């Protein structure tokens, strides 16, 4: 739920409840006040009655006064002599209808006889008045309330816009793709603070990331010289005639390990270089030619494992970096050969905008989320575990779309240029 | 041939010197910029192996100095940095080749010989070994004057062994020669065995002697005995 939706709901509840309470109180007070006024008028009528009695006539109210006076002779004045007020309904002979009204009952001595005098005044007009007053007050209030809610809605949306922009920019922030966090300009202090904090944080993250990359690069470079020493020493040992054949296996393992370490280092360096955009010369690259070249290059490997190679290559020339394209095709090839079984198949499809590598291999789909992670590989693999992440990184940098699928027992890697 | 080795890593320098000396070269070494600068100014060399990262200076400066002296020595840069722009800078400053560390000594030797061949255009573009004759230009192999057809990789491999004749070459070095950086492919070492077997067969079918000798199962030596 949005913050201001929640806020509006609370506001609406409180507002409606408040309006009801205030309305109730207001109505009651007003009614009470008007009743008092009617009562006061009726007292005046009694005075009129007494004055008329002094002139020996029964007082009759005027028609416009909208009230009736009743005289009822009684035997005695009942003690105590109180005046009673109250609400009642009565038949209004002037309007021929039943109306609500106020009555006043009092005992008077008129012409020397006791009478029960009842004055009944219609409340109709007063009630109409109350209705009018309430409407005049409450309708504008309701309208105001509605307008407030509406303004709230619009204003809140507007006021929170910088916040939404900040969130958007955080989402776009990406170290590997060099998407820096774009600061959002806003006069609101809270958002400014948030923005500044994120700018600070992202700068720190950027610096740390750059340092890590620099460290990786330097560490890899530093390792090349000792590796060169190991290689050279191994070559020298091989020249000596003093070893017996038992050492051959050890030497072979040492050569293999050194070669793997070298390859690992080179792969790390390549990754850092791709990350740093240091490989960026663009030119027309004939992808078909590149693939054919690689087929020739890998033919012994394909042949030795009795892999069946099916190709369907159309002409395809793209504007890209030759070195990266070479690595891309190369890694795709290494991957389909390495993770295949004896007598399996490799299928390569190329058209202007896509290249697809399909291979037989393990009978289960690989984890598409993880296969492009660095150093993710199955235990049997003798690779560096960097081939696919290099592939992925090249695709990210070159704006290619890289996709993995498993269908009909085939692992399918698709790169869309 | 007189070779000047500029390398600050002494144990590497030592191995390079020993390997190249055993190939009947005369080697002179330097491990600092100052020492290299001095020796380069005074003596003449056929080939200079130049490390770019020296403790007291940039190898590229030495390269500029060397070019100014105009002594006509072939120059191979040996560097731990495999950056394309550095390669281009080095080559444009007048280096003839660029070898990235780590490298195999047999590879270094092959590069030196190839460089010297290129330098002396008048020099023989043919390598002869007993009844074997290789024409490097046309990439043809003759046994007793009869041409034998090899695939490109087989030819490369045979040439590599012949220029390093008498030396044991590991399968790793041979694989790297043919497949470059991808030599780590799981069973690339086994391919060297297959390739060598094929080369041997073709040569012997044509009446050549068997010159390939297995060394501890790790590599091969191409030699008359």
Contacts between the chains, C-beta under 8 A, distances in Angstrom:
chain1	res1	chain2	res2	distance
A	221	B	80	5.2
A	221	B	81	6.2
A	222	B	80	7.7
A	224	B	80	3.7
A	224	B	100	7.7
A	224	B	101	4.6
A	224	B	102	6.1
A	225	B	9	5.4
A	225	B	12	7.1
A	225	B	80	5.3
A	225	B	101	6.0
A	225	B	102	8.0
A	227	B	101	7.0
A	227	B	102	4.0
A	228	B	9	7.3
A	228	B	12	5.5
A	228	B	80	7.4
A	228	B	101	3.9
A	228	B	102	3.7
A	228	B	103	6.5
A	229	B	9	6.2
A	229	B	11	5.2
A	229	B	12	4.8
A	229	B	15	7.5
A	229	B	102	7.9
A	230	B	102	7.2
A	231	B	102	4.3
A	231	B	103	6.8
A	231	B	104	5.9
A	231	B	105	7.9
A	232	B	11	7.8
A	232	B	12	5.5
A	232	B	15	3.7
A	232	B	16	6.7
A	232	B	19	7.6
A	232	B	102	7.8
A	232	B	104	7.9
A	232	B	105	5.7
A	233	B	11	7.3
A	233	B	15	6.1
A	234	B	170	6.9
A	235	B	15	7.2
A	235	B	19	6.9
A	235	B	104	5.7
A	235	B	105	4.3
A	235	B	106	6.7
A	235	B	170	6.8
A	235	B	173	7.1
A	236	B	15	5.3
A	236	B	18	6.6
A	236	B	19	6.8
A	236	B	105	7.4
A	238	B	168	4.4
A	238	B	169	7.8
A	238	B	170	5.7
A	238	B	215	6.2
A	238	B	216	7.6
A	238	B	218	6.3
A	238	B	219	6.0
A	239	B	19	7.6
A	239	B	22	7.5
A	239	B	167	6.3
A	239	B	168	5.5
A	243	B	216	6.1
A	245	B	216	5.6
A	245	B	217	6.7
A	247	B	216	6.4
A	248	B	215	7.8
A	248	B	216	3.0
A	248	B	217	4.2
A	248	B	218	5.0
A	249	B	217	7.1
A	251	B	170	7.6
A	251	B	216	6.2
A	251	B	218	4.6
A	252	B	171	7.5
A	252	B	189	7.6
A	252	B	217	6.7
A	252	B	218	4.9
A	255	B	170	5.3
A	255	B	171	7.2
A	255	B	172	4.1
A	255	B	218	6.7
A	256	B	172	7.1
A	256	B	189	7.3
A	258	B	102	7.3
A	258	B	172	7.4
A	259	B	172	5.1
A	259	B	175	8.0
A	259	B	176	7.5
A	259	B	183	6.4
A	259	B	184	5.7
A	260	B	184	5.9
A	262	B	102	5.6
A	263	B	181	7.1
A	263	B	183	7.8
A	263	B	184	4.1
A	266	B	82	6.9
A	266	B	181	6.2
A	269	B	82	6.6
A	273	B	83	7.5
A	278	B	83	7.2
A	278	B	85	7.7
A	279	B	84	7.0
A	297	B	179	7.5
A	297	B	182	7.9
A	300	B	153	7.6
A	300	B	191	5.1
A	300	B	194	7.1
A	300	B	195	7.7
A	301	B	185	6.1
A	301	B	187	7.5
A	301	B	188	7.5
A	301	B	191	7.3
A	304	B	187	7.0
A	304	B	190	7.3
A	304	B	191	6.9
A	304	B	194	7.2
A	323	B	84	7.0
A	330	B	182	6.5
A	334	B	182	6.7
A	334	B	185	6.3
A	337	B	185	7.4
A	338	B	185	7.1
A	338	B	186	6.1
A	382	B	184	7.7
A	382	B	186	4.8
A	383	B	184	7.4
A	383	B	186	7.7
A	384	B	184	7.4
